[in-house]
Amino acid sequence: MNKVQHILRSSGLVPDRLCLEITESMVVNNLNVARKMLNELVALGIHIAIDDFGTGYSSLSVLRQLPIAIIKIDRSFINDMDAYKDGLSIVKTIVSMGNDLRKQVVAEGVETLEQCEQLKGLGCDKAQGFYYHKPIPLAELNKLLIKK
């Protein structure tokens, strides 16, 4: 906690501009300690995202017990939306649940316009993946942003 506060002070970053991503496996073995720590971070104004949602054993329990603001749907579910009969149903359920719980929902691993359109139609808030851009070094990102 002290380290995060120090970094915020020294960088000048406003806490509500910071989102820390956690995975279920990071918290599931010591839920009480995780809850305390995450509540302290949220009290500072920091947002918490659960990454790779749906791949662990206690997703629903984690959502209920921790101050999660953002659900990031694991890329495997996005890849399977059209590959399997129930693939789209699973993504639809996760998006609907996230919306009902008033969480922001982010799809990971979006690679096609079709996936993007399907997710938009389901009410997914945001998406990330190669469809938008491949990973690039920071210097290259700066050049790209200056051009736009």
LUMZASE-219697 format. One record per residue: x, y, z of N, C-alpha, C in turn; residue in one letter. Coordinates in steps of 0.1 Angstrom, whole numbers, plus 2048, in hexadecimal, padded with zeros to 3 digits. Layout:
BEGIN
[[X Y Z] [X Y Z] [X Y Z] A]
...
This chain:
BEGIN
[[808 7F4 800] [800 800 800] [809 80D 800] M]
[[813 80D 809] [81C 818 809] [823 81B 7FC] N]
[[827 810 7F6] [82E 811 7E9] [824 817 7DE] K]
[[818 814 7DE] [80E 819 7D4] [80C 828 7D7] V]
[[80B 82C 7E4] [809 83A 7E8] [815 842 7E4] Q]
[[821 83C 7E6] [82E 843 7E3] [82E 845 7D4] H]
[[82B 83B 7CC] [82B 83D 7BD] [821 847 7B8] I]
[[816 847 7BE] [80C 851 7BB] [811 85F 7BE] L]
[[817 861 7C9] [81C 86E 7CD] [827 873 7C4] R]
[[831 86A 7C2] [83D 86D 7BB] [83A 86F 7AC] S]
[[830 868 7A6] [82D 869 798] [823 875 795] S]
[[81B 878 7A0] [811 882 79E] [804 87D 797] G]
[[804 870 796] [7F8 869 790] [7EC 86A 799] L]
[[7E1 86F 794] [7D4 86F 79B] [7CF 861 79D] V]
[[7CC 85D 7A9] [7C9 84F 7AC] [7BE 849 7A4] P]
[[7B4 851 7A0] [7A9 84C 798] [7AC 84A 78A] D]
[[7B9 84D 786] [7BE 84A 778] [7C5 83C 778] R]
[[7C7 836 784] [7CE 82A 785] [7C4 81E 787] L]
[[7C7 814 77F] [7BF 807 780] [7C9 7FC 782] C]
[[7C8 7F5 78D] [7D0 7E9 790] [7C8 7DD 78D] L]
[[7CF 7D4 785] [7C9 7C7 781] [7CD 7BC 78A] E]
[[7C4 7B4 78F] [7C7 7A8 797] [7C1 79C 790] I]
[[7C6 791 793] [7C0 784 78E] [7BA 77D 79B] T]
[[7B0 775 798] [7AA 76E 7A3] [7B4 766 7AB] E]
[[7BE 760 7A5] [7C8 758 7AC] [7D0 760 7B6] S]
[[7D1 76D 7B3] [7D8 776 7BC] [7D1 778 7C9] M]
[[7C4 777 7C9] [7BC 77A 7D6] [7B5 76E 7DC] V]
[[7B3 763 7D4] [7AA 759 7D9] [7B0 751 7E5] V]
[[7BD 750 7E6] [7C3 749 7F1] [7C3 751 7FE] N]
[[7C2 75E 7FD] [7C2 766 809] [7B8 772 808] N]
[[7AC 76E 807] [7A1 778 804] [7A0 783 80E] L]
[[7A2 780 81A] [7A0 78B 825] [7AB 795 823] N]
[[7B8 791 821] [7C3 79B 81F] [7C1 7A3 813] V]
[[7BD 79C 808] [7BA 7A2 7FB] [7AF 7AD 7FC] A]
[[7A4 7A9 803] [799 7B2 805] [79E 7BF 80C] R]
[[7A5 7BE 816] [7AA 7C9 81E] [7B3 7D2 815] K]
[[7BC 7CC 80E] [7C6 7D4 806] [7BE 7DB 7FB] M]
[[7B5 7D4 7F4] [7AE 7DA 7E9] [7A5 7E5 7ED] L]
[[79F 7E3 7F9] [796 7EE 7FE] [79E 7FA 801] N]
[[7AA 7F8 806] [7B3 804 809] [7B7 80B 7FB] E]
[[7BA 803 7F1] [7BD 809 7E4] [7B1 811 7DE] L]
[[7A5 80B 7DF] [799 811 7DA] [797 81E 7E2] V]
[[799 81E 7EF] [797 82A 7F7] [7A0 835 7F2] A]
[[7AC 832 7EC] [7B4 83C 7E7] [7AF 842 7D9] L]
[[7A6 83B 7D3] [7A0 83F 7C7] [7A4 836 7BB] G]
[[7AC 82C 7BE] [7B1 823 7B4] [7A6 819 7B0] I]
[[7A6 815 7A3] [79C 80C 79E] [7A3 7FE 79D] H]
[[79B 7F4 7A0] [7A0 7E6 79F] [799 7DE 794] I]
[[7A1 7D7 78C] [79B 7CF 782] [79F 7C0 785] A]
[[795 7B7 782] [798 7A9 783] [79B 7A4 775] I]
[[7A7 79F 772] [7AC 79B 765] [7A9 78C 763] D]
[[7A8 789 757] [7A5 77B 753] [799 775 759] D]
[[78E 77D 75A] [782 779 761] [77C 76C 75B] F]
[[778 763 763] [772 757 75F] [77B 74B 75E] G]
[[788 74D 760] [791 742 75F] [794 73B 76D] T]
[[791 742 778] [794 73D 785] [788 735 78B] G]
[[78A 732 798] [780 729 79E] [775 731 7A6] Y]
[[778 73D 7A9] [76E 744 7B2] [76A 752 7AD] S]
[[769 753 7A0] [766 760 79A] [75B 768 7A0] S]
[[74F 761 7A2] [744 768 7A8] [746 76C 7B6] L]
[[74D 764 7BE] [750 767 7CC] [759 773 7CC] S]
[[763 774 7C4] [76C 77F 7C4] [765 78C 7C0] V]
[[75C 78B 7B6] [755 797 7B2] [74D 79D 7BE] L]
[[747 794 7C6] [73E 797 7D1] [746 79D 7DC] R]
[[752 798 7DF] [759 79B 7EB] [764 7A6 7EA] Q]
[[768 7A9 7DE] [772 7B3 7DC] [76D 7BF 7D4] L]
[[774 7CA 7D6] [770 7D7 7D0] [774 7D8 7C1] P]
[[76F 7CF 7B9] [773 7CE 7AB] [76B 7D8 7A3] I]
[[771 7E1 79B] [76A 7EA 793] [769 7E6 785] A]
[[773 7DD 780] [774 7D9 772] [775 7CA 771] I]
[[76E 7C4 768] [76F 7B6 765] [775 7B5 757] I]
[[780 7AE 756] [787 7AC 749] [784 79E 745] K]
[[77C 79C 73B] [779 78F 736] [785 789 72F] I]
[[789 77D 734] [794 776 72E] [793 774 71F] D]
[[79E 776 718] [79F 775 70A] [79A 767 704] R]
[[79C 75D 70C] [797 750 707] [788 74F 705] S]
[[780 757 70D] [772 757 70B] [76F 75F 6FE] F]
[[777 76A 6FC] [774 772 6F0] [778 76A 6E3] I]
[[783 762 6E4] [786 75A 6D8] [77C 74F 6D6] N]
[[775 74B 6E0] [76B 740 6DF] [75D 745 6DB] D]
[[75B 752 6DA] [74E 757 6D8] [747 750 6CC] M]
[[74E 74E 6C1] [749 748 6B5] [74E 73A 6B3] D]
[[757 736 6BB] [75D 728 6B8] [755 71D 6BE] A]
[[74D 720 6C9] [745 715 6CF] [737 71A 6D0] Y]
[[72E 710 6D1] [720 713 6D1] [71C 71C 6DD] K]
[[722 71A 6E9] [71F 722 6F4] [728 72E 6F7] D]
[[732 730 6EE] [73C 73A 6F0] [736 748 6F2] G]
[[72D 74C 6E9] [727 759 6EA] [71F 75A 6F6] L]
[[718 750 6FA] [70F 750 706] [717 753 713] S]
[[723 74D 714] [72C 74F 71F] [730 75E 720] I]
[[734 764 715] [738 772 715] [72C 77B 718] V]
[[721 778 712] [715 77F 715] [711 77F 723] K]
[[713 774 72A] [710 772 738] [719 77B 741] T]
[[726 77A 73D] [730 782 745] [72D 791 744] I]
[[72B 795 737] [728 7A4 735] [71B 7A8 73D] V]
[[711 7A0 73C] [704 7A3 742] [706 7A4 751] S]
[[70D 79A 757] [70F 79A 765] [717 7A6 76A] M]
[[722 7A9 762] [72A 7B5 765] [722 7C2 765] G]
[[719 7C3 75B] [711 7CF 75A] [707 7CF 766] N]
[[701 7C4 769] [6F7 7C3 774] [6FE 7C7 781] D]
[[70B 7C3 783] [712 7C6 78F] [718 7D4 78F] L]
[[716 7DC 784] [71B 7E9 782] [72A 7E9 782] R]
[[730 7DF 77B] [73E 7DF 779] [741 7E2 76A] K]
[[74C 7E8 768] [750 7EB 75A] [755 7DD 754] Q]
[[751 7DA 748] [755 7CD 742] [75E 7D0 736] V]
[[76A 7CA 736] [774 7CB 72C] [777 7BD 726] V]
[[776 7BC 719] [779 7B0 712] [788 7B0 70E] A]
[[78F 7A5 711] [79D 7A4 70D] [79F 79C 701] E]
[[7A9 79F 6F9] [7AC 796 6ED] [7A3 798 6E1] G]
[[79D 7A4 6E0] [795 7A6 6D4] [79E 7A8 6C8] V]
[[79B 79F 6BE] [7A4 79F 6B2] [79C 7A2 6A5] E]
[[78F 7A3 6A5] [788 7A5 698] [77D 7AF 69A] T]
[[779 7B5 68F] [76E 7BF 68F] [761 7B8 694] L]
[[75F 7AB 690] [753 7A4 693] [752 7A2 6A3] E]
[[75D 79F 6A9] [75E 79D 6B8] [75A 7AB 6BE] Q]
[[760 7B5 6B9] [75E 7C3 6BE] [74F 7C6 6BD] C]
[[749 7C4 6B2] [73A 7C7 6B0] [732 7BE 6B9] E]
[[735 7B1 6BA] [72D 7A8 6C3] [72E 7AD 6D1] Q]
[[73A 7B1 6D6] [73B 7B6 6E4] [734 7C3 6E6] L]
[[734 7CB 6DC] [72D 7D8 6DD] [71E 7D5 6DF] K]
[[719 7CC 6D7] [70B 7C8 6D7] [707 7C2 6E4] G]
[[710 7BB 6EB] [70D 7B5 6F8] [70E 7BF 703] L]
[[713 7CB 701] [714 7D5 70B] [721 7D5 712] G]
[[72B 7CF 70C] [739 7D0 712] [73E 7DE 711] C]
[[744 7E3 71D] [748 7F1 71D] [754 7F4 715] D]
[[75E 7EB 716] [76B 7EE 70F] [771 7E1 70A] K]
[[77A 7E2 701] [781 7D7 6FB] [790 7DA 6F9] A]
[[798 7D0 6F9] [7A6 7D2 6F6] [7AB 7C6 6EE] Q]
[[7B5 7C8 6E6] [7BA 7BD 6DE] [7C0 7C1 6D1] G]
[[7C5 7B8 6CA] [7CC 7BA 6BD] [7C4 7C1 6B3] F]
[[7B6 7C0 6B4] [7AE 7C7 6AB] [7B1 7D6 6AB] Y]
[[7B3 7DB 6B7] [7B6 7E9 6B8] [7C4 7ED 6B5] Y]
[[7CE 7E5 6BA] [7DC 7E7 6B7] [7E4 7DC 6BE] H]
[[7EF 7D8 6B7] [7F8 7CF 6BE] [800 7D6 6C8] K]
[[806 7CF 6D2] [80E 7D6 6DC] [81A 7DD 6D5] P]
[[81E 7E9 6DA] [829 7F0 6D5] [831 7F6 6E1] I]
[[83D 7F9 6DE] [845 800 6E9] [840 80E 6EB] P]
[[843 813 6F7] [83E 820 6FB] [842 82C 6F2] L]
[[84E 82C 6ED] [852 836 6E4] [84A 836 6D7] A]
[[847 82A 6D2] [83F 829 6C6] [830 82D 6C9] E]
[[82B 82B 6D5] [81E 82F 6D8] [81D 83E 6D9] L]
[[827 845 6DE] [828 853 6DF] [827 859 6D1] N]
[[82F 853 6C7] [82F 858 6BA] [821 856 6B3] K]
[[81B 84B 6B6] [80E 848 6B1] [803 852 6B6] L]
[[804 855 6C3] [7FB 85F 6C9] [7FD 86D 6C4] L]
[[809 871 6C1] [80C 87E 6BC] [806 880 6AE] I]
[[807 875 6A6] [802 875 698] [7F3 878 698] K]
[[7EC 872 6A2] [7DD 873 6A3] [7D9 87F 6A9] K]
